[in-house]
């Protein structure tokens, strides 16, 4: 059992604060690649952490100790993202311009990466959802194939296929956008 697992078992509030500090960049970076918008990514990551905390309150010590926390958190994030998409398709968009909820600040590394390569962000957005999710989980969140498969709820071979096809499609999209 890792120190993080032990902290969660011993005191959920303190342990969860450590969990957030340890994995916040992973979740925010993954969320940013899924949503392509900083504010939406921050909201998504926050909702994922909230859901994770609520779930952990109901887990016994053995279940917490058995968790692969990194893969589990990314799975929670991905499920929350799917839920938000599902909800958004059922509700009409509100009229008017978005109002920022806070003053501008310096961009984080994830935002700088998105700005540095907008073609990649656009190409990722053009992928089918399952391929985009697989590529982001594998190459942005740096999960291994078994963790990607678990997060997507598919077999490992299927996860490999989604990653491979997603990367092939990305190469094609990016090659089409480069001037000859």
Secondary structure, 3 states (H helix, E strand, C coil): CCHHHHHHHHCHHHHHHHHHHHHHHHHHHHHHHHHCCHHHHHHHHHHHHHHHHHHHHCCCHHHHHHCCHHHHHHHHHHHHHHHHHHHHHHCCCCCCCCCCCCCCCCCCHHHHHHHHCHHHHHHHHHCCHHHHHHHHHHHHCCCCHHHHHHHHCCCHHHHHHHHHHHHHHHHHHHHHHCCC
